[in-house]
Amino acid sequence: MKRSRRVKLVLLSSLSAGALSSCGPSAGGPPAISTGAVYTNNFHVPGAGYYHAPFRRWYVLPYNYFDPQTKRYYYGGQWALEPHQTITNISAPTADAVNWVAATRTDVQRGGFGSSSRGYSSHFIGS
């Protein structure tokens, strides 16, 4: 009877470990974005966009992107005739920006129970 009980415990603990590990973030997945880390201009997160360090958020286009048709530069969610000039090229994002990235990034698989909750998020929200 001892052997039978040991087999049940081993099976139960293996099942529990497998269920718990599939609920959390995968070890091989992309790193989480946080307010405790710093990011350089144009750090890209799929679905969220490009980080603009002086503005501490992600935007659809790269920092100081030049549009040859309009001859304007894009930074901080706006267009201008001149590129943005600042000494800030690395910064930590705001808490709101981190939450937004977590909700909009498309490079992490959203897990859950059942097959309908699996897949990648495809929502893009511009600034």
N, C-alpha and C positions, 0 to 999 in steps of 0.2 A: 504494500500500500504506500510506503514511503516513495518508492520509485514513481508510481503513478502521480502522486501529488507534485513531485519535483518537475515532471514533464509538463504538467498543467501550468505551473508557475513560470517555467521557461517560455512556454508558448504564449501565455498571457502577457508577460513582460515584453516579448518581442513584438507582439501585436500593438501594445500601447506605445512603444518607442516608435514604431513605423507610423502610427496615426498621428502622434505628436509632431514628428519631424516633418510631415507633409503639410502641417498647418502653418508653420513658421516660414521665414525667408530661407531660401536655399543658400547653402554655404558657397556655391559657385556663382551666385547671382551678382548683379551689379551692387556696388557699395551704396549704402543709404546716404542721403544728403542730410546734413545737419547744420545747426547754427554754430556748433563747436568746431567746424572745419572751415578752411578758407579755400576759395576757388578763384582761378584766374579768368580774365576776360575770355569769352568764347568757349568756356567749359560747356560741352554739349551733353544734354540729357534727352534721349529720344522721347518725343511727345511733349516735353516742356520747353525745349528750345536752347538758347545760348545765354550763358551767364554774362551779365554786364556788371562788372565789379564796382564801378562808381555808384551804381543804382541799387546794388545788392539784391537783384532779382533776375529771373530768366525772361527772355523775349524771343519772339518768333525768328528774328533775323540776327546774324552775328553783330557784335559791337563794332560800330563805325563801318557797317556795310555800305558800299557805294553802289547806287543804282545809276548805271550809265545813261539810261533814258531820261531820267528826271534830273540827273547830275546833283543828287542829294545824298547825304549820309544818314544812316539810321543808328540811333543810340537811345537807350532809355525809353523806348516806346514812341519816339518822335523822329521826324525828318528835319534836317537842317542843311544849309548850303556849305557849311564847313564841318570837318570832323570834330568830334568832341575831344578836347585836350585836357588831360588831368594826369597827375602822378599816381592816381589810384589804379593799379592793375591787378590787385588781389584783395579780396575781402571775404567776410563771412556773411551769408545771406540772412535776411530777416526771418523771424519765425513764420510769418505769413507766407513768405516765398518758399520755405521748406515744406510747409503743409500743402501748398499748391503743387509743388513738384511731386510730392508723394501721391497726390490724387490724380495727376495727369500724365506721369511718365508711362511710357509704353514698353520699356525694356525689362519689366518685371512681370512674372506671371501671377495673376491674381488667383489664389487658391481658395478652396472652400469645400464644402460637402456637396456632392452631386456634380454631374457633368455640366449643368447649365451655368455654373459659376466660374468655370475654368476658361482661360483665354487671356487675351491681351486687351488692355484698355485702348480705345482708339479716339479718345476725346482730345481735341486741341482747343485750347482757349488762348486767344491772343490777349495782349495787354492793352 
